[in-house]
Amino acid sequence: MPSGRRTADSTAIGQRMREVRERAGYTVEGLARLLETTAEAVEAWEASGDKMPLEVFYCFCQYLDASPDEILYGPGGPPPRAH
């Protein structure tokens, strides 16, 4: 991997998901109800960035008004594409 290239780190993704959830004012249980899943699943996603189904990730971003880039890469967004 080229030096300085930003990648989507699963632990950081989980942390950003928790930050977005808290900023939106949801508890783990409340978000689980909204996403029609379990609190254990939400906790796993936040703790280690466990793989969230794409459909659920989409809903997470829509319901909590977060961009996928913010969740995956942080405030700086994705790395630039090589041409």
N, C-alpha and C positions, 0 to 999 in steps of 0.2 A: 504494500500500500504506500503511495507517495507520502512523503513527509508533509505535515501541515494540513492534510486533507481531513475534513470533519466527517465523521460517520455517525450513524444513529446508534448510540450506546444504550443497551436495554435497561441498565440500572438507572441511567439518567432519564430515560423515557418514563419509567415508573415514577420517578421523583417529580418530573414535570406534570404528569397526570395528577398526582396528589395535589400539587400546587394549584393547578387549574380547578380541580374539584373544590378545594378549600376557598379559593377566590370566588367561586360561584356560589358558595354558601351551602354546599351539600355535605352531609355526613356520608360515610361509607355505605351505610344502610340505605340512605335516601337515594344515592346514586345507583345502588344495586336495584332498587325498585324501579327507578326511571329507565334503566337499561334492561329490565326484566331478566336479571341474573341474581347471583347470590353475593352476599357481602364477602364471602371467602374468595370468590373470583376477583372482585374489585381489589381486595387486599393483596392477592397474589400479583395482579397486574402492577399495582403500585410498589410492592416490595422488591420485585425483581424484573419488572418489565416482561413478565410472562406474556406469551403471544395472545393477543386479544383478537378475536375474530374480526375480520375487516368490516363486516356490517355493524358490529358493535362499536368499533373505532369511529366509523362514520357518524353514528348516532351520538357518541360521546362528544365529538367535535361540534356537531350541530346543536345539541342541547346545551352545552356549556360555552358556546360561542368562542371556540378556540380553533385556530388554524392547525391543520395536520403538520405543517412545517414547524410551528411552535412546539408541538408535542414531540415530534421526531428529532428535531435539531436544536431547539432552543431559540432564544430571541434573534440570533444572527441568521437564522434560516439555513437552508441546505448549502452544501458546498457548491462552488461554481462548476458547471459542466465543462468537461474538456471537449474541444471542437475537433 
